[in-house]
């Protein structure tokens, strides 16, 4: 496979400098994306309070499509919002509808594998006629944080002759390595190797190698992390509870702009995992995602409270992805 373009997108939440400065309005964000020349599409999550009408104009005015639409949902409460999101995504031209589904339903009960499968089947029924196909993101605080459940949901869907479609974001796995509290949340508290055999690159038994081999990964995100970082000390998730450490700068942050020491070598595991994904995408074009979104963002579990440029990190990551993809193409 040669001379194949890799579409690279950006989550629009990452089109800002940092959360200590005013957030640019939507038109300004689209202008930044267009003027950078770094991205092929926008990824956008639903904000229930937001008017999406201007997005149709911005797509036309700035020539940047909405490639991925989606949102965060709760079973037993948000079914109609999910369907409306699929309709809006289809109208905007999005081909992927990325869904995060909370681990607990509207009654506070842990969702079952059957509930997850039924949610996905509902989304597929409403999205397929619009050409906007759902994915379920592997993500903290969601049902999929127990990574071993993914195979069970895939098996339930297979009984309905539907293939599971995942969004793979390595950051939500790699950051847990050597972090006992995070490993326990994923049922890996007894892992003897800090979780590396299931979460680190270079292991045939890693979760994401399994998901790729099964052909379940339909979309991907790129946001760098470092294993073993205890938390985001710059912002709290709730009073007295620091944010999780699911973002580690891709490029060296200016002095005083990051809450911890930065060492480039700590990016090794994440970079290796993404290189493995790109190699899989190059070698298996019919069984792998055909695009990847850069997802450096603010908020407590990510870059919230820090003062390095989130936008610059997205730009640098996009450039690195293109370099890695070009290297694979040249070697083919």
N, C-alpha and C positions, 0 to 999 in steps of 0.2 A: 504494500500500500504506500504510494508516494504522492507528494504534493497535495495532501489532504488538509484542508483548513480545520483548525480546532476553534469553534466559537467559544469565546470567553466573555462572560457577563459580570455584572456587579450588582449586589444587593443595594438598592437605592438608599437604605439606611446608612451605608458606609460612605456616602457622598457628602462628607463634611470634614472639617479639620479635627475637632474634638468637641466633647459635650460641655466644655467650658466657654464655648463661643456660640453665638446664635446659629441655629440650624438654617441652612439655605432653603429657600422655598423650592417648590417642585420644578418650576421653569429653570431656575438657576442650576439645580442639580442636573437636569437634562443637558443644559448648556455645558457644564463641566465635563460630562461624559462625552458629548460630541467633540468638544474641543481637544480632549485628551487623545482621541484616536486610539485609545487602549482597549475599548470594550465593544462587543458586537451586539449586546442586548442588555436590558435591565431586568432584574429580578425584584418583584414587589410583593409584599405581604399586605393582606387586607387590614385596613383600619376601619372599624365599623362606623366611626364618626366622620370619615373622609368622603368627600365628593369626588368620584372618579371621572366625572365628565371632562375635566381639563386634560386628563391623560391621553385621550384620543387626539387632542390638538397637539400636545407636546410630542407624541410619537411622530406625527406628520411634520411638525415644524423643525424638529431636531434630527429626524431620520434615524432614531434609535428605537427599535421595537421592544415591546414587553415580551421577552422570551419565556419568562417563568412568572406565574402568579401563584398565590397560595395564602396560607394563614395558619393560626394556632386555634385548635378547636377542642371542645369538651363534648363527649358523647352524652346524649340525652338532653342536650341544650342547643347545640349549634348545627344541627343537621340542615336546617333551611339556610343558614348563613353560608354553610359549605356549598350548597347547591347554587345559591346566588353568586358566590364567588366563582364557581365554575362557569356560570353564564357570562359573568363579566370578563373573566379570563379569556373565554372563547371569543367574545366580541373584540377584545383588545389584541387578539391574535396569538395569545400565549399557547404553546403546545404542551406545556407541563404545568400541572397544578400541584405544588408542593405542600403537603399537609403535615403539621405536627399535631398529634392527638394525645391529650393529657392522659397520664396514667390512671386518673380517677374520673369517674363519670359525674354527672350533675348531682347525684345523691351522695357523692363522696366515697363510692365503692370502687375498688380496683377494677378496671375494665378487664374482661376476659378476652382470651384469644378469639373467641367467637364474636364478641362485640367489635373487635378490631377488624376482623375479616368482613363482617357485615357493613361496617362503616366504609371500608374500601370498595366493596361491591356496589354500594349506593353511589359512591363518587364515580366509579367507572360507568355505571348505568347513565348517569347524568352528563358526564364529561365526554364520553366517547363520541356521541353524535355531534358534538361541537368541535371535535378535534383537539380537545384540551384534556390530556390524560393525567390522572392523579398519580402521585407518588407519596409514600409514607417516609418521613425523614427519621433517620436514626439520631436520637437527640435526648439530652438530659431532661429530666422531669416528665418525660413522655413514657408511654407503655414500652417503647423500644429501648429504654435505658437498661432493661433486663435483656441483654443482647441475645440470650439463648431462646427467647420467645419468638424471634423472627422466623425461624424455621417452622415452628408450630403454626404460625399464621399462614405462612406460605403453603403448608400442607392443606390447611382448611380451604384456602382459595383454589388450590389445584382440584379439589373435589367438585368445585363449580366451574372447572375448566377455565380459570382465570389465573394469569401469572402475577405474582407479587411484583410490584415496582417500588424500589427503594430510592431515596436520596441518601447518598453516602457522604458524610462529612467526617473525615478521619479525626478532626480535632476532638470530637466528642468521645473518641475511644483513646487516642494516644495520651491525652492529658491525664487520664486515670492511672497510667503506669506508675508504679512505686508510690501511689497515694492510697493508703489503707482505707480511709473513709470513703473515697470515691469507688474503690474496688468493691467495697461492701454493698454500695447502692446498686451495683450491677451483678450481685451474687457471686463475686470473685474474691470474697474475703479470705478464702483458704488457699488462694493461689500461692505457690511456693516461690515463684520467680517474679513477684511484683506484677503479675498479670501479663508478662511479655509474650508468652506462648499464644495468647489469644488476642492481644491488642497491639503488638509491635510488628513492624514489617520484617520480612525475611523468615517468617514462620508459616509453613504450609497449612497449619491448623488455625491460623488467625481467622477471626470472624469475617473480616472483609474479603479475605481470599476465598472463603466459602461462598459469600454472597455474590462475588464476581463470577466464580465458576458456575454458579447456578443460573446466571443471567438475570439476577433480580435487580441489579443496580442500573437505574435508568437516568439518574441525574446525580451531579456531584457538586460539592462546595469545597472551597479552598480557604482555610484560615489557619495560620501556623500556631502551634502550641509547643510547650516544653514539658516533658514528663516530670512528675514529682513536685511541681510548684503548688504550694498548699492552697492558695486562694488569691483573689484580687483584693489586695489590701487598700486599694484606692477608692473603693465604693462598696456599700453594703447592699445586700439583697433585701434585707429587712433589718429593723433595729437590732444591733448586736450581732448580725450574721453577715460576714463578708461575702462578696461575690465569689463565684467559682472562677478558676483560672483557665478559661477556654479561649484565651487569646494571648499570645506571646509575640511581641513585635517581630516582623519579618526582617526589618532593617534596623540598624542600631538607632535607638531613640536618643534625642538630644539629652544632655545632662539634666537631671531633675524632672524629666517628663514622664518617667516610668517608675512605678513604685518599688521595683526590685533591681537587682543586678542583671545586666543583659549580656549573654554570651552566645555568640553565633553558633557554636558547636552544639548547643542545646536544641537547635532546630533539626538535628540530624535524623531522628526517628520520624518526625512528621514529613520532612522532605523525602526521605526514602519511601515512605508509604505512598506519597503522591506520585513519585516516579514510578512505583509499581503499578499504580492505577493508570497512568498515562501509557505505560508499556502495554498493559492489558487492552486499553482502548485502541491502541495502534494495531495490535495483533488480532483483535476479535471485534471488528467493526459492527458485526450484527448482534453482538451479545454484550455491548457495553454502552455507557452513556455517550452521547455525541456532543456534549457541551459541558462546561464547568463554570461555576459562578464564584468570583472572589467575594469573600464575606467577612472582611474586617469591619467590625461594627462597634458602636458604643454599648451602653447598658451594663449593669453590674457584673454579669458573668463573663464579660468580654473586655472591651477597652474602656468601660465606664470609669470616669474619674482621672484617667491618665491624660497627659497633655502632649503626647506625640501625635503626629498627623496620621489619622486613620486613612485619609484619602491617599497619602503618599504610600502607605503600606499596601493598599489595594493596587495602586499603579505598579509598584515594584513586584508584587506577586504576579500580576498579569504578564509583565515582561519576562519574569522567570518561567512561567508556564509556557509562553511562546518559545523561549529558548530551548526548553526541554523537549517540547514537541518537535521543533525543527531538528534537533539532534536525532530524535528517533526517525524522522522522515529521511534524513540524510543517510542513516545507517541501513535503511530498508533496501 
